[in-house]
Amino acid sequence: MIRKCLSGTRQVLRVPLWAVALLVACVGCGPEGPEIVPVTGTVLQNGQPVSNASITFYAAQGRPSYGTSDANGNYSLEYSRDVEGAVVGSHTVVVTMTSLGPPPAVEAGAPSSRRAAPTRGRREGGPMEVTLPEPVVVSADTESLDLVLP
């Protein structure tokens, strides 16, 4: 009778220990994901803030981050709906300016031509996309990244 009781107790203890071992093993399972850090800054062109610009940071490895500049040219990036920032590492940065205003006026008396000169990749009043010439590096200690457009 004592033997029966001990073996029953031993079996009951094995199940919880097995369950605890499985739980501990699974806690470390699964992908950790990339390191994401907050990224903010100002978009400037000719020393002036650029408002209403779409900013995309294309990571060398990982998914891109997106943001939009406000009236003062300030932006912050989102990695996903719930996560702000960008992946640590090198990025190709593309800025799309959507409110550029009217194209420059032609001076009176200037010679006219049948073909208009190209306007750096945009139609009259349409968006202009600029890819920064150098990669932008996001690091864990990045505080602010100002984007100066050519």
Secondary structure, DSSP 8 states (H G I E B T S, - for coil): -HHHHHHHHHHHHHHHHHHHHHHHHHHT-S-----EE--EEEEEETTEE--SEEEEEEESSS--EEEE--TTSEEE-BSSSS-BSEESEEEEEEEEE----S-----TT----SS----TT--TT--EEEE-SS-EEE-TT-----EEE-
